[in-house]
Amino acid sequence: MYLFKRVSDLQRYISSQREQQKNIGFVPTMGALHEGHLTLIERSKSENDITVCSIFVNPTQFNDKKDLDKYPRTTANDISLLTQKGTEVLFLPPPIEVYPKGLDTKLDLKMGQLDKVLEGEFRPGHFEGMAQVVKRLLDIVNPHHLYMGQKDYQQLTIVRSMIKQLDLPVKLVMCPIKREADGLAMSSRNVRLKPDIRRQATILSQTLEKAKAQIGKISPEDIQKEAMTAFDIPDFKPEYFRIVDGITLLPVEDASQSEEIVACTAVWAGEVRLIDNMILK
């Protein structure tokens, strides 16, 4: 595996591969890799000649500096996992390479409600910073395919909108959520869960599964109410459970009126905030 820390070195390598007509797949991450990330690597490797993975803890998408400081950094283990999976390239830049002095990386996107609902209500500025770094990394890597996980559904939706608005020459590929054996969505945050809370955290996936079984039988509003009630247990504090249109992220009132419907939720499990979602239709 090649490891690059400088943009110029990475771009020189990528250019040489493109000249050989090789397809480039790109998996952007913030490190602390787990099996969920590795499924993105596997998908990219199956569909491209070269897979580039980036590890960059992006400061512009953290609205709370404490969250940035607490974000797990496990670089040595990440490199080991990527090597085992046969990843061709790791891009591990310092902030000055991603955001060099004199380069304006801010975007002027028409997000509408996409960055204001769901996570946007609780994490102001997060998606602006996320879109900024994804666009910057796409400019650096210049891949044919971009692989992102369904788990951050809103993030993926905003990146899809950005690609369309800016007419970027890349195809976005959504990869399904990778779950633990008991249903909990894999996340770097899971290791911070206390054992008794970790056992109860399966309530998220169970509630989403129930919503999937109920959609079209009872109203989305009633499903949402039942879900919030299910989360009302000791040590758990739900922020939202919403049934939304999969493209606009607007609330769904009648399931028959939307072709794609997604249930999205965020719940505090002790001191750890968990997000999850499930495509209902």
C-alpha positions in Angstrom: 0.0 0.0 0.0 1.2 3.5 -0.9 0.9 6.1 1.8 0.8 9.8 0.7 0.7 12.8 3.0 1.2 15.5 0.4 -1.4 16.5 -2.2 1.2 16.9 -4.9 2.6 13.4 -4.4 -0.8 11.8 -4.4 -1.9 13.6 -7.5 1.2 12.7 -9.4 0.5 9.0 -8.6 -3.2 9.3 -9.5 -2.4 11.0 -12.8 0.0 8.2 -13.8 -2.8 5.6 -13.1 -5.4 7.5 -15.1 -3.0 7.7 -18.0 -3.0 3.9 -17.9 -6.8 4.1 -18.2 -7.3 2.7 -14.7 -10.5 3.4 -12.7 -10.1 5.1 -9.3 -12.4 4.4 -6.4 -12.4 6.7 -3.4 -13.4 6.1 0.2 -13.1 9.2 2.4 -13.0 8.5 6.2 -12.1 10.1 9.5 -10.2 7.0 10.6 -11.1 4.8 13.6 -11.9 2.2 11.0 -14.2 -0.7 11.6 -15.9 -3.4 9.5 -18.4 -0.9 8.2 -15.6 1.1 6.6 -14.0 -2.0 5.3 -17.1 -3.0 3.3 -16.7 0.3 1.4 -13.1 -0.7 0.6 -14.2 -4.1 -0.5 -16.9 -2.6 -2.8 -14.5 -0.2 -4.3 -11.9 -2.8 -4.9 -14.4 -5.0 -6.7 -15.4 -2.2 -9.0 -12.1 -0.3 -9.6 -8.5 -0.8 -10.5 -7.2 1.4 -7.7 -8.8 2.2 -4.4 -7.8 5.3 -2.5 -8.8 5.7 1.2 -8.3 9.0 3.0 -8.1 9.4 6.7 -8.6 13.0 7.8 -10.4 14.2 10.9 -12.0 17.3 9.4 -12.1 20.2 11.9 -14.6 22.2 9.9 -17.5 19.8 10.5 -17.2 19.8 14.3 -19.4 22.5 15.9 -18.0 21.5 19.3 -14.3 21.5 19.8 -14.6 19.0 22.6 -16.1 16.5 20.0 -13.1 17.1 17.8 -10.7 16.5 20.6 -12.5 13.3 21.7 -12.7 11.8 18.2 -10.8 8.5 18.3 -7.5 8.4 16.4 -6.2 4.9 15.7 -3.9 5.4 12.8 -1.6 2.4 13.3 -4.6 0.0 13.5 -6.2 1.7 10.6 -3.1 1.3 8.4 -3.0 -2.4 9.4 -6.7 -3.0 8.5 -6.3 -1.2 5.1 -3.2 -3.2 4.3 -5.0 -6.5 5.1 -7.8 -5.5 2.8 -5.3 -4.8 0.0 -6.1 -1.1 -0.3 -3.8 0.4 -2.9 -3.5 3.9 -1.6 -3.9 5.7 1.8 -4.0 9.5 1.8 -3.1 10.7 5.3 -2.8 14.5 5.0 -2.1 17.1 7.7 -4.7 20.0 7.8 -2.4 22.4 6.0 -2.5 20.1 2.9 -6.3 20.0 2.8 -6.7 23.7 3.7 -3.6 25.5 2.5 -3.3 29.2 3.1 -4.7 31.3 0.3 -7.0 28.6 -1.1 -10.8 29.4 -0.6 -12.5 26.0 -0.1 -15.9 27.3 1.0 -18.9 26.4 -1.1 -22.0 28.2 -2.2 -24.5 25.4 -2.4 -28.3 25.7 -2.5 -29.1 23.1 0.2 -32.7 24.2 0.8 -33.9 22.1 3.8 -31.3 19.3 3.3 -28.9 20.6 5.9 -31.4 22.0 8.3 -33.6 19.0 9.2 -32.7 15.9 11.2 -29.0 16.2 12.2 -29.0 19.8 11.0 -31.3 20.8 13.9 -28.8 19.5 16.4 -25.4 20.1 14.7 -25.4 23.5 13.1 -22.6 24.0 10.6 -21.8 20.3 10.5 -22.9 19.7 6.9 -21.4 22.9 5.6 -18.0 21.6 6.8 -18.7 18.1 5.6 -19.5 19.2 2.1 -16.5 21.5 2.1 -14.1 18.7 2.9 -15.7 16.1 0.5 -15.5 18.6 -2.4 -11.9 19.4 -1.5 -10.9 15.7 -1.3 -12.7 15.0 -4.6 -10.7 17.8 -6.2 -7.5 16.2 -4.9 -8.2 12.6 -5.7 -10.2 13.0 -8.9 -11.9 9.6 -8.6 -14.3 7.9 -10.9 -16.4 6.5 -8.1 -17.1 7.8 -4.5 -18.1 5.3 -1.9 -20.1 6.4 1.1 -22.1 4.4 3.7 -25.9 4.5 4.1 -25.4 5.0 7.9 -24.9 8.7 7.4 -27.9 9.0 5.1 -28.3 12.7 5.4 -24.6 13.3 4.6 -24.9 11.1 1.6 -28.0 12.9 0.4 -26.2 16.3 0.7 -23.2 15.0 -1.2 -25.5 13.7 -3.9 -27.0 17.1 -4.2 -23.6 18.8 -4.3 -22.4 16.5 -7.1 -25.5 17.3 -9.1 -25.3 21.1 -8.5 -21.6 21.4 -9.3 -21.8 18.8 -12.1 -18.8 16.9 -10.7 -17.4 14.0 -12.8 -17.8 11.3 -10.2 -20.4 8.6 -9.5 -21.7 8.3 -5.9 -22.2 4.8 -4.7 -24.2 4.2 -1.5 -23.1 1.1 0.5 -25.6 -0.6 2.9 -25.2 -0.3 6.7 -22.9 -2.9 8.3 -24.4 -4.1 11.5 -23.2 -6.1 14.5 -24.7 -9.6 15.0 -27.3 -8.1 17.3 -28.3 -5.4 14.9 -26.5 -2.4 16.2 -25.1 -0.3 13.3 -21.3 -0.3 13.4 -19.8 2.9 14.5 -16.5 4.1 15.9 -18.6 5.5 18.8 -19.8 2.0 19.9 -16.6 1.3 21.8 -17.5 4.2 24.2 -20.8 2.5 25.2 -20.9 1.1 28.8 -21.6 -2.7 28.7 -25.1 -2.5 30.1 -26.0 0.4 27.7 -24.4 -1.4 24.8 -26.7 -4.4 25.4 -29.8 -2.2 25.3 -28.7 -0.2 22.3 -30.2 -2.8 20.0 -33.5 -0.9 20.7 -32.5 1.4 17.7 -32.4 -1.3 15.1 -35.4 -3.2 16.6 -37.5 0.0 16.4 -36.4 0.7 12.8 -37.3 -2.9 11.8 -40.8 -2.4 13.4 -41.2 0.8 11.5 -40.4 -1.0 8.3 -43.1 -3.7 9.1 -45.6 -1.0 9.8 -45.1 1.4 6.9 -48.2 1.6 4.8 -50.3 -0.1 7.5 -50.4 2.8 10.0 -49.6 6.5 9.5 -46.0 7.7 9.6 -47.0 10.0 12.5 -48.2 7.0 14.6 -45.0 5.0 13.8 -42.9 8.0 14.9 -44.9 8.3 18.2 -44.5 4.6 18.9 -40.8 4.8 18.3 -40.2 7.7 20.6 -42.1 5.9 23.3 -39.9 2.8 22.8 -36.8 4.9 23.4 -38.2 6.2 26.7 -36.1 3.9 28.9 -33.4 4.5 31.5 -30.1 5.9 30.2 -31.6 6.6 26.7 -32.7 10.0 25.4 -34.0 10.2 21.9 -33.5 13.4 19.9 -35.7 12.4 16.9 -37.3 9.5 15.0 -38.5 10.8 11.6 -39.9 9.2 8.6 -38.8 11.2 5.6 -38.7 11.2 1.8 -35.4 9.6 0.8 -34.5 12.4 -1.7 -35.9 15.6 -0.1 -35.7 14.5 3.6 -39.0 16.2 4.1 -41.6 14.5 6.4 -43.7 11.8 4.9 -47.4 12.1 5.8 -48.8 9.5 3.4 -46.5 6.6 2.5 -48.2 6.1 -0.9 -47.0 9.5 -2.0 -43.3 8.8 -1.9 -41.3 6.3 -3.9 -38.4 6.2 -1.4 -39.0 6.5 2.3 -36.4 6.4 5.1 -36.7 6.3 8.9 -33.9 8.3 10.6 -33.1 8.4 14.3 -30.6 9.9 16.8 -30.5 8.7 20.4 -28.3 9.5 23.3 -27.2 6.1 24.8 -25.7 7.2 28.1 -23.0 9.7 27.1 -22.8 8.5 23.5 -24.9 9.8 20.6 -25.9 7.1 18.2 -27.5 7.6 14.8 -29.2 5.0 12.6 -31.6 4.7 9.7 -33.4 2.2 7.6 -34.9 2.4 4.1 -38.6 1.5 4.6 -39.6 1.7 0.9 
